[in-house]
Amino acid sequence: MVYTFDPSYDRTSELKAFDDTRAGVKGLADAGITKIPPFFHQPSDDSDRNSLPADDAKFVFPIIDLEGIDKGPAQRKEIVEKVRNASENWGFFEVVNHGIPESVLEDMKDGVRRFHEQEVEVKKEFHSRDFQRKVVYNSNFDLYTAPAANWRDTIFFHLSPSPPQPEEFPPACRGSWSELKPPDRTGLR
């Protein structure tokens, strides 16, 4: 989809109207919109089209293994360097052997899913652009500054150095989230 500039389009007003609903992307989808609002359209860049991988290309991204991070400074330094490299060159990575049981991770994902499936009125209590809060729900942290918004809603839990109290978590997310402990100095709990 190519978006052409329309001088009469008031992006700021449209962003504010979207943000003021506090309903997020799910609110748009639930409302049955038939056209994606222009502020979600990515700017056209023909160079991106020429660099797309073939359909059968395999994407391989960094996997950081935390096994042995607490065994000594040399092992820790090596793992930290892998994290730094993955962050600088990829922007994301998978972490394995982090010590969080699979059942806890699944419960956390289920809680987030339950949160997003709730009525808008329930989620509005957590909607904020104040990142000093311990629990923040919104659509795009950089909604007003990015060239285009991403089609997503986000809930963020600020867990370190002092996590939210159990009652500060949305009820749909209580359980495993509120049982997490802040990391110790090795990065593990």
HUKA-V443796 format. One line per field, one symbol per residue. ss: DSSP state (H for helix, E for strand, C for the rest). phi: phi as a letter, one per 20 degrees, with the letter a starting at -180 (. if undefined). burial: I if it has 9 or more other ideal C-beta (glycine too) atoms within 8 Angstrom, else O. Layout:
BEGIN
ss: ???
phi: ???
burial: ???
END
This chain:
BEGIN
ss: CCCCCCCCCCHHHHHHHHHHHCCHHHHHHHCCCCCCCHHHCCCCCHHHHHCCCCCCCCCCCCEEECCCCCCCHHHHHHHHHHHHHHHHHCCCCEEECCCCCHHHHHHHHHHHHHHHHCCHHHHHCCECCCCCCCEEEECCCCCCCCCCCCCCCEEEECCCCCCCCHHHCCHHHCCHHHHCCCCCCCCCC
phi: .dddfdfefdggffffffffflemfffffffmgdcfggfeffgfbfffffdfffgefeeccfddeegnfeeqfffffffffffgffffednaaedclenefgffffffffffffgfeffggffggdfadeeefeccdadmfdgedffbfeeadcccdeececfffgfefggfdfoggfefdffefende
burial: OOOOOOOOOOOOOIIOOIIOIIIIIIIIOOOOOOOOIIIIIOOOOOOOOOOOOOOOOOOOIIOIOIOOIOOOOOIIOOIOOIIOIIIOOIOOIOOIOOOOOOOIIOIIOOIIOIIIOIOIOOIOOIOIOOIOOOIIIIIIOOIOOIOIIOOOIIIIIIOOOOIIOOOOIIOOIIOIIIOIOIIOOOOIO
END
